[in-house]
Amino acid sequence: MDQNDIRNAMQSQIDLSTAPWHGCEQGNYLFDSATMFKRISPIVSPTGNEEFAAAEVVVCRKCGKIPPFFAEKMGDCPAEHVSECKK
């Protein structure tokens, strides 16, 4: 059994109807997709040119920032873009 077979078997056993919805710290449950870019220096770029790598993120519709539960998974999210919402 390869990795895709294992992943598909695990996903088919999850019943999302029993999973709770997850909101931001202010209780908002609606998010938008946004794109952030990382600049890759020509010094380390494989092409020798400046490059940009896109990263899709979610932003809270209420405050317009990245919710902490998502920012923590990014690892290096700029602090000024992380929501400071509290319950």
N, C-alpha and C positions, 0 to 999 in steps of 0.2 A: 504494500500500500504506500503510495507516494504522499508528499505533503499536501497536495491539492485534495486527494481523496480523504485524508484525515480532516482537513479544514472543512470540507463539504459535509462530512458525517457529523462533525461537531455543530455546524451551523444548522443542520436540519433538525437537531434535537432541542433547539432553543424556541420556546414559546413566548414570543414578544408580547402577547396579550397579558401576560402576568408580570411583565417588567414595568417598573414605574417610569413616568416621564421625568426627565431631569431638566430643571430650570436654572437660571442664574441666581445669584445671591439676592436679587430684588424680587424674585418670584416670576420673572418673565420666562415664558417658554418658547418664544419665537426668536429665531436667529437668522442672520443673513450670512451668505458666503462672501468672503473678500479675499483679495490676493495681496500678499506681501512679497517683496523681492529681496534677495540677498545678492550683494555685489561680489563677484569673484574677480580678484585682482589678476591682471595680466601675468604677474609673476608666477602664480600658481595655476592659472588657467591652462588646460591642455592645448588650447589653440594659440596661446600667447597673446590673446586679445582679452579685453575686459568683457566679462560675461555676466549675465543675470540669471539667477535660479528662482523660479516662482514657487511659492508655498501657499496653498489654500488654507485659510483660517476661517473661524466663525466669529461673528461679532453680535453682541446682544443688541436687539432692536431698541431697547429702552435706553441704554447708556452709550451705545456706539463703540464699546471697547470689547476686548477679548476676555471672556469669562475665565476666572482662575482655573476652573477644572480643565479647560482646554489649554491655557497658557502653560500650565505645569507639564503637560505632555510634550510641548514644544521644546522645553529645556532652556532656550535662550531668547525667549520673547522679550522685547524691550519693555521695561517697567512702565514707561509712560503710555503704553498701549493696553495694559492689563487693567481690567475693571477693578475699582475699589469699592464696589457695591458690597454692602453687608446686609444680612438678614435683620 
